[in-house]
């Protein structure tokens, strides 16, 4: 077997915060931790000791920690973490002072902008004072329909400083999509802007924002944040953010400390199979999980330039924001990652000397397909870690990163979800990177793979599960007072065990491979096939830009149907169909070969860029798609309706 694609140098291992944490655990607790696997075992077998050690290592600011677990420490759900602790999320993110940059922003059509740590603290203090004057108190809700701007970060931190609850959507959401989310949240304060840039165009959202404001009866104050047109007039009934900051300039920065399990943020499921679930995450669990992931799994250090391509409607925005707790500089980008070409983000990385570069597997695939070679065109020598999420990164994607981006970086494919606002499996900065594999389970996360009968699997595909409580489990869902919907979502399949809904397998190196979502798994002849297994083969065809695969109910069985988007000017003919089928047959199995291969002009996606296999499956079967507003391009569904090739 070939060796790893990358191995950290002894010097890098020695400098890693993970190594320092292991030494601290050994010294303070008198245990022997020889390697990552031993640390992970310790983190599961002695969960209370592990999370208390993370609290101390990260220097969490607050009162406590006190005991790590209260009554019913093994209840899932039901375990209560750090019941005596009190803390404030923003206080931990605003610990750094000085004139060094806290935020570096670049918009698609905008010049570079920065906020120093002192400027960020001052703006948060001013906006918090304004919100306090409006009566915002702990537990009140603040919603934002904004691009990924410094102003959005300021608003989120001002909200958190008061112990209030934050929730955001990106401005490309349609009116119905925003209302499906914010109407459930019931915000006291609404922030919105005038527009955003994407793909070389300015998109005006003022009418949509006004319509949303009109239909949210709970809103007491509306704050306007101009961006696309700085001179845009303030809408009737709104207050201008700049005026509020000026009015409260010089306000003292104050923090309201709240219990560990106090609500911090409401995030939303994609909503492609019904109204989005409003998932409530806690202050302490979110903070502690994020600093663990950033410092131990990413090796994020004070002063690092930390970038993740995301909008404010995806959990990765919340994950990026928490990088401030590790005293990193956040690099924010708003706009298309491919405008004017796929090199835009890499030029941003070169200009700002990113240390940690985060993106999606689909973006890496698109760059590879484009022929652009980032490492040759840009100086990416500063990039120490490259993160990929959103969908499984193919083995060929791993090859591209090391051949065309950089041969010396830690490529960490990471996977988790909005449900836990964090990761189940992710990187290990002191371990090797193996082709096509996620490096490791998350520390403190009792991750396993089960068969249908709830038995652990090794080297075979099954359900990704977590068998013990962890701090970033949701507090629950909104409008679910007895927790019925929450338990049904994660604990119905295997009672007392979190079933995440990913089809996965463990590897001989202690890593993981994700094969797609369990609810999208194909079952021809009763054999479970992960969609990622097919995508990997199909998208190696040079003619294919992207693809989507579903299982179609057919003659008392299921048959595989593959849809492909081809390069401009190409048509799917019999020869290309046969090449696609042959590669799948030879590189996977005959059972993986689609019964039908069809060309479509476009693949429907969520607004965070994920393809929607279930929505397409519903369209093919003539079933309604219950929440088209969750899609960035809902009109693409029409390409899959009433296809004659699928009626025979």
C-alpha positions in Angstrom: 0.0 0.0 0.0 1.2 3.5 -0.8 2.2 5.7 2.1 0.5 8.9 3.3 0.1 11.9 1.1 1.6 14.1 3.8 3.3 13.6 7.1 4.0 16.5 9.6 7.7 17.2 10.3 8.9 16.5 13.9 9.3 20.2 14.3 5.6 20.8 13.3 4.5 18.1 15.7 6.5 19.6 18.5 5.0 23.1 18.0 1.4 21.9 17.7 -1.0 22.9 20.4 -2.3 19.3 20.3 1.1 18.1 21.5 1.2 20.8 24.2 -2.3 19.7 25.3 -1.2 16.0 25.5 1.7 17.0 27.7 -0.5 19.1 29.9 -3.0 16.2 30.4 -0.1 13.8 31.2 1.4 16.2 33.8 -1.8 17.4 35.4 -3.8 14.2 35.5 -0.9 11.6 35.7 -2.0 9.6 32.7 0.2 8.4 29.8 -0.8 9.8 26.4 1.4 8.4 23.7 -0.4 9.4 20.6 -3.7 10.8 19.2 -5.5 7.4 19.5 -4.6 7.2 23.2 -5.8 10.8 23.7 -9.0 10.1 22.0 -9.6 7.0 24.2 -8.9 9.2 27.3 -11.3 11.9 26.0 -14.1 9.3 25.8 -13.4 7.2 28.9 -12.8 10.3 31.1 -15.1 12.8 29.4 -15.4 15.1 32.5 -11.6 15.3 32.9 -11.1 15.9 29.2 -13.6 18.8 28.8 -12.3 20.4 32.0 -8.8 20.2 30.6 -10.0 21.9 27.4 -11.6 24.6 29.5 -8.2 25.3 31.2 -6.0 24.9 28.1 -8.1 27.3 26.1 -8.3 29.8 29.0 -12.1 30.1 28.9 -13.1 33.3 30.6 -15.9 33.0 33.1 -17.0 31.8 36.5 -16.2 28.1 37.0 -15.8 25.7 35.5 -17.0 23.6 38.5 -18.0 20.0 37.8 -18.1 19.1 34.1 -21.3 17.0 34.3 -24.4 17.3 36.4 -27.0 14.6 37.1 -27.5 11.9 34.5 -24.1 12.3 33.0 -24.7 9.5 30.4 -28.2 10.6 29.4 -28.5 11.2 25.7 -30.3 13.5 25.4 -30.4 14.9 28.9 -26.8 15.2 30.1 -26.1 18.7 31.5 -22.6 20.2 31.1 -20.8 22.5 33.6 -24.0 23.2 35.5 -22.3 25.7 37.9 -20.4 27.7 35.3 -21.3 31.2 34.0 -19.7 32.8 31.0 -20.3 35.1 28.1 -19.6 34.1 24.5 -18.5 37.6 23.3 -16.2 38.1 26.3 -14.3 35.1 25.2 -14.1 36.2 21.5 -13.1 39.8 22.4 -10.2 39.0 24.8 -7.5 40.3 22.5 -6.7 44.0 22.4 -4.5 46.2 20.3 -4.2 47.6 16.8 -3.5 44.3 15.1 -6.3 43.2 12.7 -9.2 41.3 14.1 -11.1 41.3 10.8 -9.9 41.6 7.2 -12.7 41.9 4.6 -12.8 41.6 0.9 -16.0 41.8 -1.2 -16.3 40.7 -4.7 -16.6 44.4 -5.9 -15.1 46.1 -2.9 -11.8 47.3 -1.7 -10.1 45.7 1.3 -11.3 46.8 4.7 -10.0 46.0 8.2 -11.0 46.3 11.8 -8.4 46.2 14.5 -9.1 44.3 17.8 -9.6 47.7 19.5 -11.9 49.0 16.8 -14.0 45.7 16.9 -14.3 46.0 20.7 -15.4 49.7 20.4 -18.0 49.0 17.7 -19.4 46.0 19.7 -19.6 48.1 22.8 -21.5 50.9 20.9 -24.0 48.6 19.2 -24.5 46.7 22.5 -25.3 49.9 24.2 -27.9 50.7 21.5 -29.5 47.3 21.7 -29.6 47.6 25.5 -31.4 51.0 25.1 -34.0 49.2 23.0 -34.6 46.8 25.8 -32.7 43.8 24.5 -32.1 41.4 27.4 -30.8 37.9 27.9 -32.8 35.4 25.9 -34.2 38.0 23.4 -33.6 37.3 19.8 -31.8 39.3 17.2 -32.0 38.2 13.5 -29.9 39.4 10.6 -30.4 39.2 6.8 -26.9 40.3 5.8 -23.8 39.5 3.8 -20.6 38.2 5.4 -19.5 41.7 6.5 -17.5 43.1 9.4 -20.8 44.7 10.5 -22.4 41.3 10.7 -19.7 40.1 13.1 -20.1 43.3 15.2 -23.9 42.7 15.4 -23.4 39.0 16.4 -20.9 39.9 19.1 -23.0 42.8 20.4 -26.0 40.4 20.6 -23.9 37.8 22.5 -22.4 40.3 24.9 -26.0 40.9 26.2 -26.8 37.2 26.5 -29.3 37.6 23.7 -29.8 35.0 21.0 -28.4 35.4 17.4 -29.7 34.0 14.1 -28.8 34.9 10.6 -29.6 34.3 6.9 -27.7 35.3 3.9 -29.4 37.9 1.7 -29.8 35.6 -1.3 -32.6 33.8 0.6 -36.1 34.5 -0.9 -38.8 36.2 1.1 -40.5 33.0 2.0 -37.3 31.3 2.9 -36.4 34.1 5.4 -39.9 34.1 6.9 -39.9 30.3 7.3 -36.9 30.8 9.5 -37.2 34.1 11.2 -41.0 33.8 11.9 -40.2 30.8 14.1 -37.4 32.7 15.9 -39.6 35.8 16.7 -36.8 38.4 16.7 -37.0 41.6 18.7 -34.4 43.2 16.5 -34.0 42.8 12.7 -30.9 43.8 10.8 -30.9 43.9 7.0 -29.0 45.6 4.2 -29.5 47.1 0.8 -27.9 44.4 -1.3 -24.9 42.2 -2.1 -22.6 41.4 -5.0 -22.4 38.0 -6.7 -21.1 36.9 -10.1 -20.3 40.5 -11.2 -23.8 41.8 -10.5 -25.2 43.9 -7.7 -28.4 42.3 -6.2 -30.9 44.7 -4.5 -32.7 43.2 -1.5 -34.4 46.3 -0.1 -37.9 45.4 -1.2 -37.5 41.8 0.1 -36.1 43.0 3.5 -39.0 45.5 3.8 -41.5 42.7 3.1 -39.9 40.5 5.7 -39.9 43.3 8.3 -43.6 44.0 7.6 -44.5 40.3 8.3 -42.5 39.9 11.5 -44.8 41.2 14.2 -42.3 40.6 16.9 -39.8 43.1 15.6 -39.5 46.3 17.7 -36.5 47.9 16.0 -35.2 47.5 12.4 -31.5 48.4 11.8 -30.3 49.1 8.2 -26.8 48.2 7.2 -25.9 49.6 3.7 -23.2 47.8 1.8 -23.8 47.5 -2.0 -24.6 51.2 -2.1 -23.2 53.0 0.9 -25.3 56.0 0.0 -28.6 54.2 -0.1 -31.3 56.0 1.8 -32.5 54.5 5.1 -35.8 52.7 4.7 -38.8 54.3 6.4 -39.1 53.0 9.9 -35.5 51.8 10.1 -32.4 53.0 12.0 -29.1 53.3 10.3 -26.3 51.2 11.9 -23.7 54.0 11.4 -25.9 56.5 13.2 -26.3 54.1 16.2 -22.6 53.5 16.4 -21.9 57.2 16.4 -24.6 57.9 19.0 -23.1 55.4 21.4 -19.5 56.0 20.6 -17.3 55.5 23.7 -19.7 53.2 25.5 -18.1 50.8 27.9 -17.8 47.2 26.8 -19.9 45.1 29.2 -20.6 41.4 29.3 -23.6 39.6 30.8 -22.5 36.2 32.0 -25.1 33.5 31.6 -25.3 29.7 32.5 -23.3 27.3 30.3 -26.5 26.0 28.7 -28.1 29.4 28.0 -29.3 29.8 24.4 -26.7 31.4 22.1 -27.8 30.9 18.5 -30.6 29.5 16.4 -29.4 27.7 13.3 -31.6 26.1 10.6 -31.6 22.8 8.9 -31.6 23.0 5.1 -35.4 22.7 4.9 -35.4 20.8 1.6 -37.8 18.2 3.0 -40.1 20.5 4.9 -40.0 23.7 7.0 -36.5 24.1 8.4 -35.9 23.0 11.9 -34.8 25.8 14.3 -31.9 24.2 16.2 -31.0 26.0 19.5 -27.4 25.9 20.5 -26.0 26.9 23.9 -23.4 29.4 24.8 -20.9 27.2 26.6 -21.2 24.1 24.4 -20.7 26.1 21.2 -17.7 27.9 22.6 -16.0 25.0 24.2 -16.5 22.7 21.2 -15.2 25.4 18.8 -12.0 26.2 20.7 -11.3 22.5 21.0 -11.6 22.0 17.3 -9.8 25.2 16.3 -6.8 24.8 18.7 -6.4 21.0 18.9 -7.7 19.8 15.5 -6.8 22.8 13.3 -3.8 24.1 15.3 -5.2 27.7 15.1 -2.9 30.1 16.9 -3.0 33.7 18.0 -2.4 36.0 15.0 -3.1 33.3 12.4 -5.1 34.5 9.3 -8.2 32.2 9.3 -10.4 32.0 6.3 -13.5 30.0 5.5 -15.6 30.6 2.4 -19.1 30.8 3.8 -22.3 32.9 3.9 -24.1 33.9 7.0 -26.7 31.2 6.3 -24.4 28.3 6.9 -23.1 27.0 10.2 -19.5 27.4 9.0 -20.0 31.2 9.5 -20.6 30.6 13.2 -17.6 28.3 13.3 -15.4 30.9 11.6 -16.6 33.6 14.0 -15.4 31.6 17.0 -11.9 31.7 15.6 -11.6 35.0 17.5 -11.6 33.0 20.8 -8.2 31.7 19.6 -7.1 35.2 18.9 -6.9 34.7 15.2 -7.6 37.3 12.5 -10.7 36.4 10.6 -10.6 36.8 6.8 -14.1 37.5 5.5 -15.1 37.3 1.8 -18.5 38.0 0.3 -19.4 37.2 -3.3 -18.8 34.5 -5.8 -15.8 32.3 -5.2 -15.4 32.1 -9.0 -15.6 35.7 -10.0 -13.9 36.9 -12.1 -12.4 33.3 -12.2 -11.7 30.4 -9.8 -8.4 32.1 -8.7 -10.2 34.8 -6.8 -10.0 33.1 -3.3 -6.4 32.0 -3.9 -5.3 35.6 -4.7 -7.0 36.7 -1.5 -5.0 34.0 0.3 -1.8 35.2 -1.3 -2.5 38.9 -0.5 -3.5 38.3 3.1 -1.1 35.4 3.8 -3.7 32.9 5.0 -2.5 30.4 7.5 -5.8 28.4 7.5 -7.8 28.2 4.2 -11.3 26.7 4.4 -13.6 25.9 1.5 -15.9 23.2 0.1 -15.1 19.9 -1.6 -17.2 21.1 -4.6 -15.1 24.2 -4.9 -11.9 22.1 -5.0 -13.5 19.9 -7.6 -14.5 22.9 -9.7 -11.0 24.3 -9.5 -9.6 21.0 -10.6 -12.0 20.8 -13.6 -11.1 24.4 -14.6 -7.4 23.6 -15.3 -6.3 26.4 -12.9 -3.2 25.6 -10.9 -3.4 27.6 -7.7 0.1 26.7 -6.5 1.7 27.8 -9.7 -0.3 31.0 -10.1 -0.3 32.2 -6.5 2.2 32.2 -3.6 0.4 30.0 -1.1 3.4 29.2 1.0 1.8 30.7 4.1 -1.1 28.2 4.0 -0.4 25.6 6.8 -3.8 23.9 6.8 -6.5 23.5 4.1 -10.0 22.6 5.3 -12.7 21.0 3.2 -16.3 20.3 4.1 -19.9 20.4 2.7 -19.6 17.0 1.0 -17.1 14.2 0.9 -13.8 15.2 -0.7 -12.8 12.5 -3.3 -9.4 10.8 -3.3 -8.8 12.6 -6.6 -9.5 15.9 -4.7 -6.8 15.0 -2.2 -4.4 14.4 -5.2 -5.3 17.8 -6.7 -4.6 19.6 -3.4 -1.1 18.1 -3.0 -0.2 18.3 -6.7 -1.6 21.7 -7.7 -2.1 23.7 -4.5 0.8 22.8 -2.1 2.7 19.6 -1.2 3.3 20.8 2.4 0.0 21.5 4.2 -2.3 19.5 6.4 -5.4 18.7 4.3 -8.2 18.2 6.8 -11.5 17.0 5.3 -14.0 17.7 8.1 -17.6 16.6 8.6 -20.3 17.4 11.1 -23.3 19.6 10.7 -25.6 22.4 11.7 -27.2 19.9 14.1 -24.1 20.1 16.3 -22.6 23.4 15.0 -19.3 21.5 14.8 -17.7 18.3 13.6 -17.8 14.6 14.4 -14.7 13.7 12.4 -12.0 16.1 11.3 -8.2 16.8 11.3 -5.2 15.7 13.3 -2.3 18.2 12.8 0.2 15.8 14.2 -0.9 12.8 12.1 -0.5 11.7 8.5 -3.0 12.5 5.7 -4.1 9.4 3.9 -5.7 9.7 0.4 -9.4 10.0 0.5 -9.7 9.8 4.4 -10.8 12.1 7.1 -8.0 11.9 9.6 -9.6 11.3 12.9 -12.7 11.4 15.2 -13.2 14.5 17.2 -11.7 14.5 20.6 -14.4 14.0 23.2 -16.7 12.6 20.6 -17.6 8.9 20.9 -17.9 8.4 17.2 -18.6 5.0 15.7 -20.2 3.3 12.7 -23.2 0.9 13.4 -24.9 -1.7 11.3 -28.7 -1.7 11.1 -28.9 -3.7 14.3 -26.8 -1.2 16.3 -23.6 -3.2 16.3 -20.2 -1.6 15.6 -18.7 -2.1 12.2 -15.1 -2.1 11.1 -14.1 -1.7 7.5 -17.7 -1.8 6.3 -20.3 0.9 5.6 -23.0 1.9 8.1 -24.5 4.7 10.1 -22.3 7.3 11.7 -23.2 7.5 15.3 -22.1 9.1 18.6 -22.6 6.9 21.6 -22.0 9.4 24.5 -23.0 13.0 25.3 -20.9 16.0 24.2 -21.2 19.7 25.0 -22.4 21.0 21.6 -25.5 18.8 21.4 -28.4 21.2 20.8 -30.4 22.5 23.7 -33.4 21.5 21.5 -35.6 22.8 18.8 -37.9 25.9 18.9 -41.6 25.0 19.4 -40.8 21.6 20.7 -41.5 21.9 24.4 -41.4 18.3 25.3 -38.4 17.4 23.0 -40.4 15.0 20.8 -39.1 16.3 17.5 -35.6 16.6 18.8 -35.5 13.0 20.0 -37.2 11.8 16.8 -34.5 13.6 14.7 -31.5 11.9 16.2 -32.3 9.2 18.8 -35.2 7.2 17.2 -33.0 4.9 15.1 -30.8 3.7 17.9 -32.3 4.6 21.3 -29.8 6.5 23.5 -27.4 7.0 20.6 -27.0 10.0 18.3 -27.6 8.8 14.7 -26.3 11.5 12.5 -27.7 10.4 9.1 -24.3 9.9 7.4 -23.3 6.7 5.6 -19.7 6.1 6.7 -17.0 3.7 7.4 -13.9 3.5 9.5 -10.4 3.0 8.0 -7.4 1.0 9.1 -5.6 4.2 9.9 -8.1 5.3 12.5 -9.8 7.7 10.1 -13.2 7.9 8.4 -14.7 7.9 4.9 -18.2 9.5 4.4 -20.1 8.0 1.6 -23.0 10.5 1.5 -26.2 11.0 3.5 -28.0 8.0 4.7 -31.4 9.2 3.5 -29.9 9.4 0.0 -28.3 6.0 0.0 -29.3 3.8 -3.0 -30.7 0.4 -2.5 -30.8 -1.5 -5.8 -31.5 -5.1 -5.1 -31.3 -4.4 -1.3 -27.6 -3.5 -1.5 -26.8 -0.1 0.2 -24.6 2.2 -2.0 -23.4 5.6 -0.9 -23.9 8.3 -3.5 -20.3 9.5 -3.1 -19.1 6.2 -4.4 -20.7 7.0 -7.8 -19.8 10.7 -7.8 -16.2 9.9 -7.4 -16.1 7.9 -10.6 -18.4 10.0 -12.7 -16.7 13.3 -12.0 -13.4 11.9 -13.2 -14.7 12.2 -16.7 -13.4 15.3 -18.2 -16.7 16.1 -20.0 -18.7 16.0 -16.7 -18.7 19.2 -14.7 -21.0 17.8 -11.9 -23.6 15.1 -11.3 -26.4 14.0 -9.1 -27.7 10.5 -8.5 -30.9 9.1 -7.0 -32.7 5.9 -6.6 -35.9 5.6 -8.6 -38.6 3.2 -7.4 -39.1 0.8 -10.3 -40.9 -2.5 -10.7 -40.9 -3.3 -7.0 -37.2 -2.5 -6.7 -34.9 0.6 -6.9 -32.9 1.5 -10.0 -30.0 4.0 -10.0 -30.5 7.1 -12.1 -27.6 9.4 -12.8 -27.9 13.0 -14.0 -24.9 14.8 -15.4 -24.0 18.4 -16.3 -21.5 18.6 -19.2 -19.1 21.2 -20.3 -20.6 23.9 -22.5 -21.4 22.7 -26.0 -21.2 19.0 -25.2 -24.1 16.5 -25.6 -24.5 13.2 -23.8 -24.2 10.5 -26.5 -24.1 6.8 -26.4 -20.3 6.7 -26.4 -20.0 9.0 -23.3 -22.7 7.1 -21.6 -20.8 3.9 -22.1 -17.5 5.4 -20.9 -19.2 6.6 -17.7 -20.9 3.2 -17.1 -17.6 1.4 -17.8 -15.6 3.4 -15.4 -18.3 2.9 -12.6 -18.4 -0.8 -13.4 -14.6 -1.2 -13.3 -13.8 1.2 -10.4 -16.8 0.4 -8.2 -19.0 -2.6 -8.9 -21.6 -3.6 -11.6 -24.3 -2.9 -9.0 -23.2 0.8 -9.0 -23.8 1.2 -12.7 -26.9 3.5 -13.3 -29.8 2.1 -15.2 -30.3 5.5 -16.8 -27.8 8.3 -17.4 -29.4 11.6 -18.4 -28.1 15.1 -19.2 -29.4 18.2 -17.4 -28.4 21.8 -17.7 -28.2 22.5 -14.0 -28.1 20.8 -10.6 -30.3 22.2 -7.8 -28.5 23.2 -4.6 -29.1 24.6 -1.2 -27.9 28.1 -0.4 -24.8 26.6 1.2 -24.0 24.9 -2.1 -25.1 21.3 -1.3 -26.8 19.3 -4.0 -30.3 18.2 -3.1 -30.7 14.5 -4.0 -33.9 14.1 -2.0 -35.7 17.0 -3.7 -34.8 15.7 -7.1 -36.0 12.2 -6.0 -39.4 13.7 -5.0 -39.7 15.5 -8.3 -38.9 12.3 -10.3 -41.6 10.5 -8.3 -44.2 13.2 -8.8 -44.1 14.2 -5.1 -44.2 17.8 -4.0 -41.0 19.5 -2.9 -42.2 21.1 0.3 -39.7 23.9 0.6 -38.4 25.2 -2.7 -37.3 28.4 -0.9 -34.5 26.5 0.7 -32.8 26.2 -2.7 -30.5 28.7 -4.3 -31.9 27.8 -7.8 -35.3 26.1 -7.3 -36.1 26.5 -11.1 -33.5 23.8 -11.7 -35.9 21.2 -10.3 -38.0 21.6 -13.4 -35.3 19.9 -15.5 -36.1 16.6 -13.7 -39.9 16.6 -14.0 -41.8 14.2 -16.3 -38.8 12.9 -18.1 -39.9 10.3 -20.7 -36.7 8.3 -20.2 -37.7 7.6 -16.6 -41.1 6.2 -17.6 -39.7 3.2 -19.3 
